[in-house]
Every structure is written in C-alpha cells, then in structure tokens.
Amino acid sequence: MKKKIHTLSLLLFFSILPLALFSSCDKDTNSYLDVLVIDEATKAPIPNAIVEIYQNNCDDSDYNYRIGNTDNNGIYSTYFEAPGIFSIRARLMDAETGGYREGTGTERVVEGETKTKQIILTSELHF
C-alpha cells in the first residue's frame, strides 16, 4: 500500500512539475496614465480635448511621446513601457475665435501602476 501511494505521489509530482516550470506568470511592467481633462469654470469633463504626454530622460534615445483625444468622459488613457515623470499638456480649440484653452501638469508613474492625472483647462484663450 505504501509503495502504491509513493508511486502515485511521484506520478502526481512529475505531472504537475512541467506546469510549474513552463507556465508564465509575467509581471506587468508597463506604466499606465489616465488624463482627466476638466473645465475650470464648470468642473465638467471635456470630451475631444487634445492631450500630449512626453518624457525625456536627458537621452535622445529614451524619448517617449503620446498624443490623442479625450473620450466622452474627458479621459485620455495610454501606457509607457518604462516608468518616469511625464509632462502633460491638454488643449481645446475654440471654433469661434480660433484660439485655444490650455492646461498643463506633470505626473510620476511607477512600474505596473495606473495613475490618473487631472488637468484643468483655464478659461483664458491663447492665440
């Protein structure tokens, strides 16, 4: 009986061992950033604002840049393959005047983390 249990234990061990050795449990090392753009006066999210995010670590080969538009909830989401400190600029064009409203900020994002940064568009028009 002991021999049978021992043989069964060995069989079970060697059938599970390959799963443990060859299964992948890769850690997510990306850095995620959600930018929420809101109006200074109304505090409402701003859809379709232009968002630019960039990082420069003093080495031209390590330059990260993203550009896109906020969704209907005023959010632009992106990720970077490395952590860092990111500069953010959001703009909204004013069709009547041809100017634009703007807001800026910075955010530090670490590996495997999602950060949300709120950018407030001022009422001031730039030309």
Backbone hydrogen bonds, N-H to C=O, Kabsch-Sander energy under -0.5 kcal/mol:
donor,donor_aa,acceptor,acceptor_aa,energy
5,I,1,M,-2.2
6,H,2,K,-2.6
7,T,3,K,-2.6
8,L,4,K,-2.4
9,S,5,I,-2.6
10,L,6,H,-2.3
11,L,7,T,-2.4
12,L,8,L,-2.5
13,F,9,S,-2.6
14,F,10,L,-2.7
15,S,11,L,-1.3
16,I,12,L,-1.6
17,L,13,F,-2.1
20,A,16,I,-1.7
21,L,17,L,-2.3
22,F,18,P,-2.6
23,S,19,L,-1.2
25,C,23,S,-0.5
29,T,27,K,-0.7
31,S,80,F,-3.3
32,Y,30,N,-0.5
32,Y,113,E,-2.7
33,L,78,T,-2.6
34,D,115,K,-3.0
35,V,76,Y,-3.1
36,L,34,D,-0.6
36,L,117,K,-2.7
37,V,35,V,-0.6
37,V,74,G,-2.8
38,I,36,L,-0.5
38,I,119,I,-2.5
39,D,44,A,-2.5
40,E,121,L,-2.1
43,K,39,D,-1.9
46,I,37,V,-2.7
48,N,70,T,-1.5
49,A,46,I,-0.7
50,I,91,R,-2.9
51,V,68,G,-3.4
52,E,89,R,-3.0
53,I,66,R,-2.8
54,Y,87,S,-2.3
55,Q,64,N,-2.6
57,N,62,D,-1.0
62,D,59,D,-2.5
63,Y,60,D,-0.6
64,N,55,Q,-2.1
64,N,62,D,-0.6
66,R,53,I,-2.7
68,G,51,V,-2.0
70,T,49,A,-2.1
71,D,75,I,-2.3
74,G,71,D,-2.0
76,Y,35,V,-2.3
78,T,33,L,-2.1
80,F,31,S,-2.7
84,G,109,V,-2.2
86,F,84,G,-0.5
86,F,107,E,-3.0
87,S,54,Y,-2.9
88,I,105,G,-3.4
89,R,52,E,-2.5
90,A,103,G,-3.0
91,R,50,I,-2.4
92,L,101,R,-2.1
94,D,99,G,-3.3
95,A,93,M,-0.7
98,G,94,D,-2.7
100,Y,126,H,-2.0
101,R,92,L,-2.5
103,G,90,A,-2.1
105,G,88,I,-2.0
107,E,86,F,-2.1
109,V,84,G,-2.9
109,V,107,E,-0.5
112,G,30,N,-2.0
113,E,110,V,-1.7
115,K,32,Y,-2.2
115,K,113,E,-0.5
117,K,34,D,-2.9
119,I,36,L,-3.0
119,I,117,K,-0.5
121,L,38,I,-2.9
121,L,119,I,-0.6
122,T,102,E,-1.9
122,T,120,I,-0.6
126,H,100,Y,-2.8
